[in-house]
């Protein structure tokens, strides 16, 4: 660039009124993307074809809740402060405010309530199956 501007063209003429980037994403596939997609589709088909997936997930959830409630280290622990605030994400507070505990003591009550709610929901099914 000439400081004394001896050129006959103005600096405005030298500028282009376009962006360097056109802001369109360039989609280039990775070499193994087809293989990866095939593996994912295979896994999805296995899950879809298995009718017991929901039952397995429900059983696993119940096992985890029972383990959490029956853990002896928390029952006999003196260092658990029930009034200690619990950190929860803003998203979860927005989506499910009724299931977000503010203190450690509320977590225990929420789990007990959820366990009772699930056992009440299971009992009518058991009665109809027995008859």
N, CA, C and O atoms as CSV, one atom per row, in Angstrom:
chain,resi,resn,atom,element,x,y,z
A,1,UNK,N,N,0.844,-1.172,0.000
A,1,UNK,CA,C,0.000,0.000,0.000
A,1,UNK,C,C,0.890,1.236,0.000
A,1,UNK,O,O,1.833,1.337,0.785
A,2,UNK,N,N,0.595,2.125,-0.844
A,2,UNK,CA,C,1.391,3.342,-1.009
A,2,UNK,C,C,0.879,4.407,-0.049
A,2,UNK,O,O,-0.294,4.773,-0.117
A,3,UNK,N,N,1.742,4.925,0.862
A,3,UNK,CA,C,1.278,5.919,1.825
A,3,UNK,C,C,0.866,7.243,1.170
A,3,UNK,O,O,0.048,7.984,1.716
A,4,UNK,N,N,1.435,7.531,0.008
A,4,UNK,CA,C,1.105,8.800,-0.646
A,4,UNK,C,C,-0.008,8.627,-1.676
A,4,UNK,O,O,-0.437,9.589,-2.313
A,5,UNK,N,N,-0.463,7.398,-1.827
A,5,UNK,CA,C,-1.577,7.073,-2.701
A,5,UNK,C,C,-1.361,7.593,-4.115
A,5,UNK,O,O,-2.136,8.406,-4.618
A,6,UNK,N,N,-0.292,7.110,-4.750
A,6,UNK,CA,C,-0.003,7.504,-6.115
A,6,UNK,C,C,-0.797,6.688,-7.132
A,6,UNK,O,O,-0.735,6.965,-8.330
A,7,UNK,N,N,-1.528,5.705,-6.677
A,7,UNK,CA,C,-2.282,4.899,-7.620
A,7,UNK,C,C,-3.514,5.663,-8.089
A,7,UNK,O,O,-4.029,6.544,-7.400
A,8,UNK,N,N,-3.961,5.305,-9.263
A,8,UNK,CA,C,-5.117,5.984,-9.831
A,8,UNK,C,C,-6.426,5.354,-9.355
A,8,UNK,O,O,-7.496,5.950,-9.478
A,9,UNK,N,N,-6.324,4.147,-8.812
A,9,UNK,CA,C,-7.520,3.490,-8.296
A,9,UNK,C,C,-7.723,3.868,-6.830
A,9,UNK,O,O,-6.760,3.939,-6.066
A,10,UNK,N,N,-8.906,4.097,-6.459
A,10,UNK,CA,C,-9.188,4.443,-5.064
A,10,UNK,C,C,-9.188,3.166,-4.221
A,10,UNK,O,O,-9.404,2.082,-4.764
A,11,UNK,N,N,-8.952,3.263,-2.909
A,11,UNK,CA,C,-8.953,2.075,-2.050
A,11,UNK,C,C,-10.317,1.385,-2.010
A,11,UNK,O,O,-10.396,0.180,-1.772
A,12,UNK,N,N,-11.360,2.122,-2.236
A,12,UNK,CA,C,-12.693,1.525,-2.217
A,12,UNK,C,C,-12.868,0.582,-3.394
A,12,UNK,O,O,-13.545,-0.437,-3.263
A,13,UNK,N,N,-12.285,0.890,-4.521
A,13,UNK,CA,C,-12.396,0.023,-5.691
A,13,UNK,C,C,-11.644,-1.289,-5.473
A,13,UNK,O,O,-12.020,-2.320,-6.029
A,14,UNK,N,N,-10.587,-1.251,-4.667
A,14,UNK,CA,C,-9.801,-2.455,-4.399
A,14,UNK,C,C,-10.515,-3.412,-3.439
A,14,UNK,O,O,-10.189,-4.598,-3.396
A,15,UNK,N,N,-11.467,-2.916,-2.685
A,15,UNK,CA,C,-12.174,-3.747,-1.703
A,15,UNK,C,C,-13.312,-4.503,-2.376
A,15,UNK,O,O,-14.005,-3.988,-3.254
A,16,UNK,N,N,-13.471,-5.699,-1.948
A,16,UNK,CA,C,-14.628,-6.457,-2.418
A,16,UNK,C,C,-15.685,-6.430,-1.316
A,16,UNK,O,O,-15.357,-6.483,-0.131
A,17,UNK,N,N,-16.904,-6.351,-1.699
A,17,UNK,CA,C,-18.007,-6.276,-0.742
A,17,UNK,C,C,-18.562,-7.660,-0.435
A,17,UNK,O,O,-19.778,-7.833,-0.345
A,18,UNK,N,N,-17.700,-8.629,-0.276
A,18,UNK,CA,C,-18.112,-9.992,0.004
A,18,UNK,C,C,-17.375,-10.501,1.237
A,18,UNK,O,O,-16.294,-10.026,1.583
A,19,UNK,N,N,-17.989,-11.472,1.882
A,19,UNK,CA,C,-17.331,-12.117,3.005
A,19,UNK,C,C,-16.310,-13.121,2.483
A,19,UNK,O,O,-16.462,-13.678,1.396
A,20,UNK,N,N,-15.274,-13.337,3.278
A,20,UNK,CA,C,-14.308,-14.365,2.904
A,20,UNK,C,C,-14.932,-15.749,3.035
A,20,UNK,O,O,-14.623,-16.657,2.263
A,21,UNK,N,N,-15.807,-15.898,4.013
A,21,UNK,CA,C,-16.476,-17.167,4.250
A,21,UNK,C,C,-17.912,-17.047,3.754
A,21,UNK,O,O,-18.581,-16.053,4.040
A,22,UNK,N,N,-18.386,-18.023,3.030
A,22,UNK,CA,C,-19.755,-17.966,2.527
A,22,UNK,C,C,-20.761,-18.524,3.538
A,22,UNK,O,O,-21.961,-18.549,3.262
A,23,UNK,N,N,-20.284,-18.975,4.714
A,23,UNK,CA,C,-21.105,-19.462,5.818
A,23,UNK,C,C,-21.941,-20.684,5.463
A,23,UNK,O,O,-22.919,-20.975,6.153
A,24,UNK,N,N,-21.594,-21.381,4.442
A,24,UNK,CA,C,-22.248,-22.630,4.095
A,24,UNK,C,C,-21.365,-23.774,4.576
A,24,UNK,O,O,-20.186,-23.834,4.229
A,25,UNK,N,N,-21.915,-24.665,5.359
A,25,UNK,CA,C,-21.077,-25.760,5.865
A,25,UNK,C,C,-20.665,-26.697,4.736
A,25,UNK,O,O,-21.465,-27.066,3.877
A,26,UNK,N,N,-19.418,-27.057,4.770
A,26,UNK,CA,C,-18.917,-28.004,3.777
A,26,UNK,C,C,-19.035,-29.402,4.369
A,26,UNK,O,O,-18.375,-29.732,5.354
A,27,UNK,N,N,-19.863,-30.194,3.771
A,27,UNK,CA,C,-20.105,-31.535,4.270
A,27,UNK,C,C,-19.194,-32.517,3.538
A,27,UNK,O,O,-19.426,-32.865,2.380
A,28,UNK,N,N,-18.174,-32.945,4.229
A,28,UNK,CA,C,-17.301,-33.972,3.669
A,28,UNK,C,C,-17.404,-35.192,4.574
A,28,UNK,O,O,-17.179,-35.108,5.781
A,29,UNK,N,N,-17.740,-36.298,3.986
A,29,UNK,CA,C,-17.892,-37.523,4.764
A,29,UNK,C,C,-16.532,-38.109,5.097
A,29,UNK,O,O,-15.589,-38.047,4.309
A,30,UNK,N,N,-16.466,-38.670,6.270
A,30,UNK,CA,C,-15.260,-39.385,6.658
A,30,UNK,C,C,-15.226,-40.711,5.907
A,30,UNK,O,O,-16.272,-41.224,5.510
A,31,UNK,N,N,-14.046,-41.264,5.710
A,31,UNK,CA,C,-13.964,-42.494,4.924
A,31,UNK,C,C,-14.721,-43.674,5.535
A,31,UNK,O,O,-15.197,-44.546,4.808
A,32,UNK,N,N,-14.834,-43.707,6.850
A,32,UNK,CA,C,-15.498,-44.847,7.484
A,32,UNK,C,C,-16.917,-44.519,7.956
A,32,UNK,O,O,-17.477,-45.256,8.767
A,33,UNK,N,N,-17.498,-43.439,7.467
A,33,UNK,CA,C,-18.819,-43.038,7.953
A,33,UNK,C,C,-19.908,-44.037,7.567
A,33,UNK,O,O,-20.826,-44.267,8.355
A,34,UNK,N,N,-19.834,-44.623,6.402
A,34,UNK,CA,C,-20.845,-45.601,5.990
A,34,UNK,C,C,-20.802,-46.837,6.896
A,34,UNK,O,O,-21.839,-47.378,7.279
A,35,UNK,N,N,-19.595,-47.266,7.226
A,35,UNK,CA,C,-19.437,-48.425,8.102
A,35,UNK,C,C,-19.983,-48.111,9.501
A,35,UNK,O,O,-20.661,-48.936,10.114
A,36,UNK,N,N,-19.680,-46.917,9.989
A,36,UNK,CA,C,-20.144,-46.493,11.305
A,36,UNK,C,C,-21.671,-46.417,11.342
A,36,UNK,O,O,-22.292,-46.874,12.301
A,37,UNK,N,N,-22.270,-45.848,10.310
A,37,UNK,CA,C,-23.732,-45.773,10.239
A,37,UNK,C,C,-24.361,-47.161,10.181
A,37,UNK,O,O,-25.408,-47.399,10.783
A,38,UNK,N,N,-23.725,-48.069,9.461
A,38,UNK,CA,C,-24.250,-49.436,9.379
A,38,UNK,C,C,-24.230,-50.106,10.752
A,38,UNK,O,O,-25.168,-50.817,11.112
A,39,UNK,N,N,-23.167,-49.881,11.512
A,39,UNK,CA,C,-23.067,-50.450,12.862
A,39,UNK,C,C,-24.150,-49.865,13.763
A,39,UNK,O,O,-24.785,-50.594,14.526
A,40,UNK,N,N,-24.363,-48.546,13.678
A,40,UNK,CA,C,-25.392,-47.908,14.496
A,40,UNK,C,C,-26.789,-48.404,14.135
A,40,UNK,O,O,-27.614,-48.646,15.016
A,41,UNK,N,N,-27.051,-48.555,12.845
A,41,UNK,CA,C,-28.358,-49.057,12.414
A,41,UNK,C,C,-28.574,-50.496,12.881
A,41,UNK,O,O,-29.690,-50.881,13.231
A,42,UNK,N,N,-27.511,-51.278,12.885
A,42,UNK,CA,C,-27.599,-52.659,13.361
A,42,UNK,C,C,-27.950,-52.694,14.850
A,42,UNK,O,O,-28.787,-53.487,15.280
A,43,UNK,N,N,-27.301,-51.826,15.630
A,43,UNK,CA,C,-27.591,-51.755,17.063
A,43,UNK,C,C,-29.026,-51.294,17.302
A,43,UNK,O,O,-29.711,-51.817,18.181
A,44,UNK,N,N,-29.480,-50.317,16.522
A,44,UNK,CA,C,-30.843,-49.824,16.664
A,44,UNK,C,C,-31.856,-50.909,16.335
A,44,UNK,O,O,-32.868,-51.041,17.024
A,45,UNK,N,N,-31.599,-51.676,15.305
A,45,UNK,CA,C,-32.511,-52.765,14.942
A,45,UNK,C,C,-32.574,-53.834,16.029
A,45,UNK,O,O,-33.633,-54.414,16.270
A,46,UNK,N,N,-31.432,-54.099,16.692
A,46,UNK,CA,C,-31.429,-55.064,17.795
A,46,UNK,C,C,-32.305,-54.567,18.938
A,46,UNK,O,O,-33.059,-55.334,19.537
A,47,UNK,N,N,-32.195,-53.277,19.230
A,47,UNK,CA,C,-32.993,-52.710,20.317
A,47,UNK,C,C,-34.473,-52.714,19.948
A,47,UNK,O,O,-35.323,-53.055,20.770
A,48,UNK,N,N,-34.774,-52.334,18.711
A,48,UNK,CA,C,-36.177,-52.293,18.273
A,48,UNK,C,C,-36.805,-53.678,18.237
A,48,UNK,O,O,-37.986,-53.832,18.550
A,49,UNK,N,N,-36.036,-54.675,17.864
A,49,UNK,CA,C,-36.598,-56.019,17.732
A,49,UNK,C,C,-36.749,-56.724,19.074
A,49,UNK,O,O,-37.476,-57.713,19.164
A,50,UNK,N,N,-36.084,-56.245,20.113
A,50,UNK,CA,C,-36.168,-56.868,21.430
A,50,UNK,C,C,-37.361,-56.288,22.191
A,50,UNK,O,O,-37.348,-55.105,22.530
A,51,UNK,N,N,-38.389,-57.091,22.466
A,51,UNK,CA,C,-39.577,-56.560,23.154
A,51,UNK,C,C,-39.357,-56.325,24.647
A,51,UNK,O,O,-40.178,-55.674,25.293
A,52,UNK,N,N,-38.289,-56.832,25.192
A,52,UNK,CA,C,-38.053,-56.738,26.633
A,52,UNK,C,C,-37.167,-55.563,27.032
A,52,UNK,O,O,-36.763,-55.476,28.191
A,53,UNK,N,N,-36.857,-54.673,26.122
A,53,UNK,CA,C,-35.943,-53.571,26.436
A,53,UNK,C,C,-36.522,-52.685,27.534
A,53,UNK,O,O,-35.820,-52.334,28.482
A,54,UNK,N,N,-37.785,-52.326,27.414
A,54,UNK,CA,C,-38.410,-51.462,28.415
A,54,UNK,C,C,-38.431,-52.151,29.778
A,54,UNK,O,O,-38.155,-51.524,30.801
A,55,UNK,N,N,-38.757,-53.429,29.787
A,55,UNK,CA,C,-38.780,-54.173,31.050
A,55,UNK,C,C,-37.385,-54.244,31.667
A,55,UNK,O,O,-37.233,-54.108,32.881
A,56,UNK,N,N,-36.377,-54.456,30.839
A,56,UNK,CA,C,-35.006,-54.527,31.343
A,56,UNK,C,C,-34.578,-53.186,31.928
A,56,UNK,O,O,-33.951,-53.137,32.986
A,57,UNK,N,N,-34.915,-52.103,31.241
A,57,UNK,CA,C,-34.560,-50.778,31.747
A,57,UNK,C,C,-35.295,-50.472,33.053
A,57,UNK,O,O,-34.723,-49.873,33.964
A,58,UNK,N,N,-36.543,-50.879,33.141
A,58,UNK,CA,C,-37.319,-50.665,34.362
A,58,UNK,C,C,-36.723,-51.456,35.522
A,58,UNK,O,O,-36.596,-50.935,36.631
A,59,UNK,N,N,-36.359,-52.704,35.271
A,59,UNK,CA,C,-35.751,-53.528,36.321
A,59,UNK,C,C,-34.421,-52.938,36.779
A,59,UNK,O,O,-34.133,-52.903,37.976
A,60,UNK,N,N,-33.622,-52.482,35.841
A,60,UNK,CA,C,-32.328,-51.894,36.184
A,60,UNK,C,C,-32.515,-50.634,37.020
A,60,UNK,O,O,-31.771,-50.399,37.973
A,61,UNK,N,N,-33.501,-49.831,36.665
A,61,UNK,CA,C,-33.789,-48.613,37.418
A,61,UNK,C,C,-34.213,-48.959,38.838
A,61,UNK,O,O,-33.758,-48.329,39.793
A,62,UNK,N,N,-35.078,-49.950,38.984
A,62,UNK,CA,C,-35.525,-50.381,40.307
A,62,UNK,C,C,-34.359,-50.902,41.139
A,62,UNK,O,O,-34.263,-50.610,42.330
A,63,UNK,N,N,-33.479,-51.670,40.516
A,63,UNK,CA,C,-32.307,-52.185,41.227
A,63,UNK,C,C,-31.433,-51.044,41.724
A,63,UNK,O,O,-30.948,-51.075,42.856
A,64,UNK,N,N,-31.233,-50.044,40.885
A,64,UNK,CA,C,-30.410,-48.895,41.285
A,64,UNK,C,C,-31.061,-48.127,42.428
A,64,UNK,O,O,-30.378,-47.726,43.371
A,65,UNK,N,N,-32.375,-47.917,42.356
A,65,UNK,CA,C,-33.069,-47.216,43.436
A,65,UNK,C,C,-33.013,-48.010,44.736
A,65,UNK,O,O,-32.775,-47.442,45.802
A,66,UNK,N,N,-33.230,-49.320,44.653
A,66,UNK,CA,C,-33.158,-50.155,45.857
A,66,UNK,C,C,-31.765,-50.136,46.460
A,66,UNK,O,O,-31.611,-50.073,47.679
A,67,UNK,N,N,-30.759,-50.189,45.615
A,67,UNK,CA,C,-29.384,-50.138,46.112
A,67,UNK,C,C,-29.112,-48.804,46.794
A,67,UNK,O,O,-28.458,-48.751,47.835
A,68,UNK,N,N,-29.614,-47.738,46.206
A,68,UNK,CA,C,-29.412,-46.417,46.785
A,68,UNK,C,C,-30.119,-46.294,48.133
A,68,UNK,O,O,-29.563,-45.742,49.082
A,69,UNK,N,N,-31.329,-46.802,48.212
A,69,UNK,CA,C,-32.088,-46.698,49.463
A,69,UNK,C,C,-31.575,-47.640,50.546
A,69,UNK,O,O,-31.654,-47.320,51.732
A,70,UNK,N,N,-31.059,-48.781,50.155
A,70,UNK,CA,C,-30.647,-49.789,51.131
A,70,UNK,C,C,-29.157,-49.781,51.430
A,70,UNK,O,O,-28.669,-50.650,52.153
A,71,UNK,N,N,-28.441,-48.833,50.896
A,71,UNK,CA,C,-27.005,-48.765,51.137
A,71,UNK,C,C,-26.740,-48.466,52.602
A,71,UNK,O,O,-27.235,-47.470,53.128
A,72,UNK,N,N,-25.972,-49.308,53.265
A,72,UNK,CA,C,-25.732,-49.149,54.700
A,72,UNK,C,C,-24.806,-47.981,55.009
A,72,UNK,O,O,-24.874,-47.422,56.103
A,73,UNK,N,N,-23.958,-47.607,54.091
A,73,UNK,CA,C,-23.017,-46.522,54.379
A,73,UNK,C,C,-23.732,-45.194,54.583
A,73,UNK,O,O,-23.232,-44.333,55.308
A,74,UNK,N,N,-24.890,-45.010,53.958
A,74,UNK,CA,C,-25.619,-43.765,54.135
A,74,UNK,C,C,-26.586,-43.829,55.316
A,74,UNK,O,O,-26.902,-42.801,55.915
A,75,UNK,N,N,-27.046,-45.002,55.645
A,75,UNK,CA,C,-27.982,-45.128,56.759
A,75,UNK,C,C,-27.285,-44.835,58.085
A,75,UNK,O,O,-27.852,-44.157,58.942
A,76,UNK,N,N,-26.079,-45.330,58.262
A,76,UNK,CA,C,-25.361,-45.173,59.521
A,76,UNK,C,C,-24.356,-44.031,59.486
A,76,UNK,O,O,-23.589,-43.857,60.433
A,77,UNK,N,N,-24.348,-43.271,58.440
A,77,UNK,CA,C,-23.364,-42.208,58.309
A,77,UNK,C,C,-23.817,-40.969,59.079
A,77,UNK,O,O,-24.954,-40.518,58.938
A,78,UNK,N,N,-22.916,-40.428,59.892
A,78,UNK,CA,C,-23.223,-39.210,60.641
A,78,UNK,C,C,-22.818,-37.960,59.877
A,78,UNK,O,O,-23.213,-36.852,60.241
A,79,UNK,N,N,-22.036,-38.130,58.824
A,79,UNK,CA,C,-21.557,-36.958,58.101
A,79,UNK,C,C,-22.534,-36.469,57.034
A,79,UNK,O,O,-22.247,-35.484,56.353
A,80,UNK,N,N,-23.671,-37.124,56.873
A,80,UNK,CA,C,-24.673,-36.693,55.911
A,80,UNK,C,C,-25.512,-35.589,56.548
A,80,UNK,O,O,-26.246,-35.820,57.509
A,81,UNK,N,N,-25.389,-34.403,55.999
A,81,UNK,CA,C,-26.140,-33.263,56.514
A,81,UNK,C,C,-27.389,-33.109,55.659
A,81,UNK,O,O,-27.297,-32.844,54.460
A,82,UNK,N,N,-28.548,-33.274,56.269
A,82,UNK,CA,C,-29.794,-33.252,55.512
A,82,UNK,C,C,-30.190,-31.857,55.056
A,82,UNK,O,O,-30.983,-31.716,54.125
A,83,UNK,N,N,-29.657,-30.831,55.692
A,83,UNK,CA,C,-29.998,-29.467,55.292
A,83,UNK,C,C,-29.007,-28.880,54.296
A,83,UNK,O,O,-29.119,-27.713,53.919
A,84,UNK,N,N,-28.052,-29.674,53.875
A,84,UNK,CA,C,-27.058,-29.197,52.912
A,84,UNK,C,C,-27.721,-29.010,51.544
A,84,UNK,O,O,-28.426,-29.903,51.075
A,85,UNK,N,N,-27.501,-27.852,50.899
A,85,UNK,CA,C,-28.139,-27.627,49.597
A,85,UNK,C,C,-27.618,-28.587,48.535
A,85,UNK,O,O,-26.458,-29.001,48.562
A,86,UNK,N,N,-28.487,-28.927,47.611
A,86,UNK,CA,C,-28.151,-29.833,46.522
A,86,UNK,C,C,-28.043,-29.010,45.248
A,86,UNK,O,O,-28.890,-28.160,44.973
A,87,UNK,N,N,-26.995,-29.268,44.474
A,87,UNK,CA,C,-26.851,-28.575,43.198
A,87,UNK,C,C,-27.608,-29.342,42.127
A,87,UNK,O,O,-27.425,-30.550,41.972
A,88,UNK,N,N,-28.447,-28.647,41.399
A,88,UNK,CA,C,-29.146,-29.261,40.278
A,88,UNK,C,C,-29.061,-28.301,39.102
A,88,UNK,O,O,-28.902,-27.093,39.276
A,89,UNK,N,N,-29.169,-28.849,37.923
A,89,UNK,CA,C,-29.029,-28.025,36.734
A,89,UNK,C,C,-30.278,-27.185,36.515
A,89,UNK,O,O,-31.373,-27.541,36.952
A,90,UNK,N,N,-30.095,-26.081,35.840
A,90,UNK,CA,C,-31.217,-25.193,35.548
A,90,UNK,C,C,-32.224,-25.870,34.636
A,90,UNK,O,O,-33.426,-25.625,34.736
A,91,UNK,N,N,-31.736,-26.715,33.754
A,91,UNK,CA,C,-32.638,-27.415,32.833
A,91,UNK,C,C,-33.567,-28.339,33.610
A,91,UNK,O,O,-34.774,-28.351,33.369
A,92,UNK,N,N,-33.016,-29.109,34.533
A,92,UNK,CA,C,-33.834,-30.042,35.303
A,92,UNK,C,C,-34.807,-29.291,36.217
A,92,UNK,O,O,-35.931,-29.745,36.426
A,93,UNK,N,N,-34.384,-28.150,36.762
A,93,UNK,CA,C,-35.303,-27.364,37.587
A,93,UNK,C,C,-36.454,-26.829,36.754
A,93,UNK,O,O,-37.563,-26.662,37.262
A,94,UNK,N,N,-36.203,-26.558,35.475
A,94,UNK,CA,C,-37.254,-26.050,34.599
A,94,UNK,C,C,-38.175,-27.171,34.146
A,94,UNK,O,O,-39.396,-27.015,34.148
A,95,UNK,N,N,-37.593,-28.300,33.757
A,95,UNK,CA,C,-38.388,-29.400,33.211
A,95,UNK,C,C,-39.185,-30.118,34.296
A,95,UNK,O,O,-40.389,-30.326,34.145
A,96,UNK,N,N,-38.529,-30.492,35.377
A,96,UNK,CA,C,-39.177,-31.267,36.444
A,96,UNK,C,C,-38.969,-30.607,37.808
A,96,UNK,O,O,-38.231,-31.142,38.635
A,97,UNK,N,N,-39.592,-29.473,38.060
A,97,UNK,CA,C,-39.343,-28.816,39.353
A,97,UNK,C,C,-39.860,-29.627,40.535
A,97,UNK,O,O,-39.318,-29.521,41.635
A,98,UNK,N,N,-40.903,-30.439,40.326
A,98,UNK,CA,C,-41.464,-31.221,41.429
A,98,UNK,C,C,-40.550,-32.362,41.841
A,98,UNK,O,O,-40.722,-32.917,42.927
A,99,UNK,N,N,-39.589,-32.728,41.013
A,99,UNK,CA,C,-38.684,-33.831,41.340
A,99,UNK,C,C,-37.277,-33.348,41.663
A,99,UNK,O,O,-36.349,-34.154,41.729
A,100,UNK,N,N,-37.105,-32.045,41.866
A,100,UNK,CA,C,-35.798,-31.499,42.184
A,100,UNK,C,C,-35.730,-31.194,43.670
A,100,UNK,O,O,-36.500,-30.387,44.190
A,101,UNK,N,N,-34.807,-31.843,44.336
A,101,UNK,CA,C,-34.638,-31.643,45.769
A,101,UNK,C,C,-33.777,-30.416,46.023
A,101,UNK,O,O,-32.818,-30.149,45.298
A,102,UNK,N,N,-34.134,-29.679,47.058
A,102,UNK,CA,C,-33.338,-28.523,47.433
A,102,UNK,C,C,-32.291,-28.896,48.477
A,102,UNK,O,O,-31.240,-28.260,48.560
A,103,UNK,N,N,-32.573,-29.925,49.273
A,103,UNK,CA,C,-31.632,-30.372,50.295
A,103,UNK,C,C,-31.475,-31.883,50.217
A,103,UNK,O,O,-32.238,-32.566,49.534
A,104,UNK,N,N,-30.473,-32.397,50.928
A,104,UNK,CA,C,-30.220,-33.838,50.950
A,104,UNK,C,C,-31.413,-34.590,51.538
A,104,UNK,O,O,-31.738,-35.687,51.084
A,105,UNK,N,N,-32.061,-34.011,52.539
A,105,UNK,CA,C,-33.218,-34.655,53.153
A,105,UNK,C,C,-34.367,-34.828,52.175
A,105,UNK,O,O,-35.093,-35.820,52.234
A,106,UNK,N,N,-34.534,-33.866,51.277
A,106,UNK,CA,C,-35.606,-33.968,50.288
A,106,UNK,C,C,-35.326,-35.067,49.272
A,106,UNK,O,O,-36.260,-35.671,48.746
A,107,UNK,N,N,-34.057,-35.333,48.989
A,107,UNK,CA,C,-33.720,-36.412,48.049
A,107,UNK,C,C,-34.234,-37.741,48.583
A,107,UNK,O,O,-34.818,-38.532,47.842
A,108,UNK,N,N,-34.013,-37.982,49.873
A,108,UNK,CA,C,-34.461,-39.237,50.483
A,108,UNK,C,C,-35.977,-39.348,50.387
A,108,UNK,O,O,-36.502,-40.407,50.044
A,109,UNK,N,N,-36.680,-38.263,50.689
A,109,UNK,CA,C,-38.145,-38.292,50.639
A,109,UNK,C,C,-38.650,-38.485,49.215
A,109,UNK,O,O,-39.625,-39.205,48.998
A,110,UNK,N,N,-38.003,-37.851,48.242
A,110,UNK,CA,C,-38.411,-38.024,46.847
A,110,UNK,C,C,-38.235,-39.470,46.401
A,110,UNK,O,O,-39.090,-40.020,45.708
A,111,UNK,N,N,-37.126,-40.083,46.801
A,111,UNK,CA,C,-36.892,-41.475,46.422
A,111,UNK,C,C,-37.899,-42.407,47.089
A,111,UNK,O,O,-38.390,-43.346,46.462
A,112,UNK,N,N,-38.203,-42.149,48.355
A,112,UNK,CA,C,-39.201,-42.975,49.042
A,112,UNK,C,C,-40.563,-42.832,48.365
A,112,UNK,O,O,-41.258,-43.825,48.153
A,113,UNK,N,N,-40.942,-41.603,48.028
A,113,UNK,CA,C,-42.231,-41.361,47.379
A,113,UNK,C,C,-42.287,-42.058,46.027
A,113,UNK,O,O,-43.296,-42.670,45.676
A,114,UNK,N,N,-41.203,-41.962,45.276
A,114,UNK,CA,C,-41.175,-42.591,43.958
A,114,UNK,C,C,-41.252,-44.112,44.086
A,114,UNK,O,O,-41.902,-44.777,43.280
A,115,UNK,N,N,-40.597,-44.646,45.085
A,115,UNK,CA,C,-40.639,-46.095,45.303
A,115,UNK,C,C,-42.050,-46.544,45.681
A,115,UNK,O,O,-42.530,-47.567,45.190
A,116,UNK,N,N,-42.715,-45.782,46.552
A,116,UNK,CA,C,-44.091,-46.106,46.927
A,116,UNK,C,C,-45.030,-45.980,45.736
A,116,UNK,O,O,-45.927,-46.802,45.550
A,117,UNK,N,N,-44.817,-44.953,44.939
A,117,UNK,CA,C,-45.654,-44.734,43.762
A,117,UNK,C,C,-45.518,-45.904,42.791
A,117,UNK,O,O,-46.511,-46.358,42.222
A,118,UNK,N,N,-44.312,-46.386,42.602
A,118,UNK,CA,C,-44.083,-47.517,41.703
A,118,UNK,C,C,-44.673,-48.802,42.269
A,118,UNK,O,O,-45.215,-49.613,41.518
A,119,UNK,N,N,-44.579,-48.999,43.569
A,119,UNK,CA,C,-45.140,-50.224,44.146
A,119,UNK,C,C,-46.666,-50.199,44.082
A,119,UNK,O,O,-47.283,-51.249,43.906
A,120,UNK,N,N,-47.287,-49.029,44.221
A,120,UNK,CA,C,-48.744,-48.923,44.081
A,120,UNK,C,C,-49.170,-49.194,42.655
A,120,UNK,O,O,-50.215,-49.802,42.420
A,121,UNK,N,N,-48.371,-48.747,41.701
A,121,UNK,CA,C,-48.705,-48.972,40.296
A,121,UNK,C,C,-48.548,-50.444,39.928
A,121,UNK,O,O,-49.268,-50.945,39.065
A,122,UNK,N,N,-47.621,-51.135,40.568
A,122,UNK,CA,C,-47.389,-52.549,40.270
A,122,UNK,C,C,-48.448,-53.449,40.896
A,122,UNK,O,O,-48.777,-54.487,40.323
A,123,UNK,N,N,-48.982,-53.088,42.037
A,123,UNK,CA,C,-49.890,-53.978,42.759
A,123,UNK,C,C,-51.185,-54.278,42.008
A,123,UNK,O,O,-51.605,-55.434,42.057
A,124,UNK,N,N,-51.864,-53.349,41.314
A,124,UNK,CA,C,-53.073,-53.745,40.569
A,124,UNK,C,C,-52.773,-54.735,39.454
A,124,UNK,O,O,-53.606,-55.590,39.153
A,125,UNK,N,N,-51.628,-54.639,38.851
A,125,UNK,CA,C,-51.265,-55.575,37.792
A,125,UNK,C,C,-51.071,-56.972,38.362
A,125,UNK,O,O,-51.474,-57.964,37.753
A,126,UNK,N,N,-50.454,-57.041,39.529
A,126,UNK,CA,C,-50.232,-58.342,40.147
A,126,UNK,C,C,-51.561,-58.985,40.543
A,126,UNK,O,O,-51.720,-60.200,40.425
A,127,UNK,N,N,-52.514,-58.177,41.010
A,127,UNK,CA,C,-53.811,-58.719,41.410
A,127,UNK,C,C,-54.569,-59.258,40.210
A,127,UNK,O,O,-55.204,-60.309,40.302
A,128,UNK,N,N,-54.513,-58.552,39.081
A,128,UNK,CA,C,-55.225,-59.022,37.892
A,128,UNK,C,C,-54.560,-60.250,37.306
A,128,UNK,O,O,-55.239,-61.098,36.726
A,129,UNK,N,N,-53.249,-60.368,37.442
A,129,UNK,CA,C,-52.543,-61.537,36.932
A,129,UNK,C,C,-52.802,-62.771,37.791
A,129,UNK,O,O,-52.784,-63.891,37.282
A,130,UNK,N,N,-53.044,-62.577,39.097
A,130,UNK,CA,C,-53.266,-63.704,39.998
A,130,UNK,C,C,-54.648,-64.322,39.812
A,130,UNK,O,O,-54.824,-65.513,40.069
A,131,UNK,N,N,-55.623,-63.544,39.376
A,131,UNK,CA,C,-56.993,-64.070,39.255
A,131,UNK,C,C,-57.251,-64.721,37.935
A,131,UNK,O,O,-58.355,-65.207,37.691
